[in-house]
Amino acid sequence: MSPTSSAPVPGADAAGLPAAPEVVQLEVGLLQNFCEILYCPDTREAAVVDPAWEVDRLLREAAALKVRLGTILVTHTHHDHIEGVAELAAKVAESPGGGGGVTVIVSPREAAAFAGQPLTLRPPVDRGDIPIGRRGVRALDTPGHTVGGTCYLADGYLITGDVLFVGGCGRTDFRGGSTAELWKSLQRLMALPEETRVYPGHNYGSTPTSTVGREALENPYLLCKSFEEFRVLRERKRKA
């Protein structure tokens, strides 16, 4: 950990998780983005993660799954993760069975990205559970790539956005980025059960998903033994 941080408590973030939603991973757009549709197989309530591109395709996939999108989970507000949020929310609200529309879960430290848009925003609470039908995910505050980065933990898998990739991690030289905060966030994620499946925000690795255990053994950023070693590596490589 960094000189000013204590080590994360192993297992604390994963204790008492709700039942996990089913997950469908989709690669969209030209920047190798991943979106996920998370849904409850009992109620057919669903959430979508970071809808930036190909909104109509996401809606077709939701229709094929026979689910109703009621929640948008935002990992961070770089344009390649939120470009389609307003469009998707509007189309869901206009659709038959759109109900009360869509709630957008976004960190209050990044909510300004949606200023002036007719959206219902709700801040996540660190370690707070977000219901998706009778299932749910847990928000984890993971800044570093951006000031308000959020991962979403389910029982058995983790949506990491641009905090953690397969074989890599997010850049810290964008506005709001912090190498020290990213180091702490990655250490927090590495305290999760090793079998936890990792769903990253981009298809940058050798496989579309990984596990916490595999990343701990193979990811060069997670093999760093100290913050200083991580800082030198992260600030030398600007690929993510």
N, C-alpha and C positions, 0 to 999 in steps of 0.2 A: 504493500500500500504506500501512499504518499506519506511524507513526514508528518502531515497534520491529520491523518486518518487512522482509525482503528480498523482491524480486520473484520469483514462481515461474519456474522454468526452462521455457520453452515446449517442449512435447512430452514432457517427462520422465515424466509420469504415464501417457501412452499408449504408451510404448515397449514393444514385445514383448508386446502383449496376446494372450491366447489367442483362438481362434476364437469368434465371438459366438454366444450362444444365439439362437434365434428368440424374438420378443417379441410378446405379445398384451396390449393395454391394455384395461382394463375400468373403467368408472365405476360406483362402488358407493355405497350409502348416501345419506343426505340432505345430506351436507356436501360434495358434489361431489368425493369422494375418487377417486383413481385407484389401482388395483392393477395389477400386471403379472404375467403368467405367463411365465417364461423357460424354454425347454426345448431339449434337444438332439435334433435330428431323427433322429439315428442310434440313440441308446440309449433315447429317450423319457423320460429323467430330467428332472425339472423343479424349479424354484423358484418361489415366489410372494412378491411384495413387499408388505409392509404389509397383511396381511389383517385388516381391522377389521370390515367389515360384509358381509352377504350371503354367509356362508361356504358355504352349500349351493349357491349360484349358482357360486361359485369352483370347488367340487368338480365340479359338472356341466360346467363349461367344461373342466376338466382331463380329465374322462372323455371328452368329445367330441373332445378333442385326442389322446386315447389316451396320456396321459403319467402318470407317477407322481411325485407331489409328495414330495420328500425333503428340501427345504430351505426355510426361511422367512428372507427377507432383511428385516431391520428397518432403516429409515432413521433412525427416532427413536421414542421411546416415548410420545408424546402419545396419549391414549386413542383418538382417531379414526384411529390407524394400527395399533393393536395389540389392539383389543378382541376380535378373533376369533382371535387366535393360539392360545390354549389349546384352543378348540373345534376349530379346523382340525387341530391336531396330534393331538388325541384321535380325531377321525373318520378321519384317515388311518391311524393305528395300528390301528384297529378294522376297517378295510376289507380285503377280500381283496387280497393282494399288497402290504399295507402295509409289509411288510418290517421294517426296523429302526426304523420311525417317522420322525420329522422332527427335523432339527437346526435350531435357531434361531440365526441369526447376529445378534448385537447387541453394541454397544459396551459394554465393562465399566463405563464411566461411567454407563450407563443400565440395566444389567442388574437393578438392584434393583426395577425395575417388574414383574419376573416372580417376585419372591420368593415362595416357598411353593407355586409351581405346578410340577406334574410335567413339566418340560420339559428337554430337552437343549440347553443353551446353549453357544455357542462364540463367542469374541470375534474380530472381524475384525482383521487386521493391515494397517496403512496401506500401500498399494501391494501388498498381498498378493492373490494370485489365488484365487478360490473356484471349484472345479470344479462344473460342472453337466453330468453325462455327460462327453462328449468336448469340450465347450465350456466357457466360463467367463467370470466377471466379475471385476473388480478393485475392492477396497474402497478408498475415499478418505476419509480423516478430514476431515470438513467441519463443525466446530462453529460455533455462532453462533446459530442458531434454538434449538438445545438444546446441552447440554454435550457430548453424544456423537454428534452428527449424522454420518451416514455416507451417502455417495453410492456408487453402484455403476456402474463404467465398463465397457462392453463395446467391442469393436472396431466403432465406428460409432454407438454411442448411449450415453446417460448417464441413469441413474435418479437424480433429484435430491431426492426427498422434498419437504420444505418449505424447503430451502435456496434453490432457484431455481424460480420459476414463469415461465410465459409472460407477459412484461411486468411481472414483479414479483419479490419475494423474501420470505422468511419474516420474521415479527415477531421482535423480540428482547426484548420486555418480559415474557415468561413466565419462570418459574423456570429458571435455567440458561442463559438467553439472554445474548448478548453482541454488541453492535453491532460492536465492534472485531474479534471473531473471525469474525463473518459477513462482514465486508468482506474479510478475508484469504481466507476460503473461496471467496467469489465470484471474487476475483482468480485463485485457483488454477483454478477451473473455466473461466475465460475464457482460460487458457493452453492449453486443449485444442484440437484441430483444429476449425476453424470449421464444418466440415460435420457435426460430431458432433450427432446428433439428441438433443434434450432431452425426457425423459419426466418431467413434474413430478408432485407428489403430489396436486394438486387441479386441477380444471378451472376455473381462474379467468381464463384468458386468452381471446384471440380465436380461438385454435385449440387443439386438444388437445395438440399437441406443437410444438416449435420446433427451432431449431438454435443452437449456440453463436454462430455468426456473426450470425444474425438478432438474438439477444438483445444482443450487443455493440453493434449499431447502433440498436436500438429500445427496449431496456429502460431506463427512466429511472434506475433504481438503478445500472446498469452504465455509464451515460453520465456519472456523477459523476467529476470529475477529481481529487478528493482524498478522503481519509477524512473530513475535516470536512464536506465537502459531502454525502457519503453519510450521515453521522451525522444531520445536520439533517433530511434528507429522510426517512430511515427512522424517526426518532423523532417526526416530525410525522405520518406516515401509519401508521395501525394498521388495515389492511384485510385482512391475510393471516393 
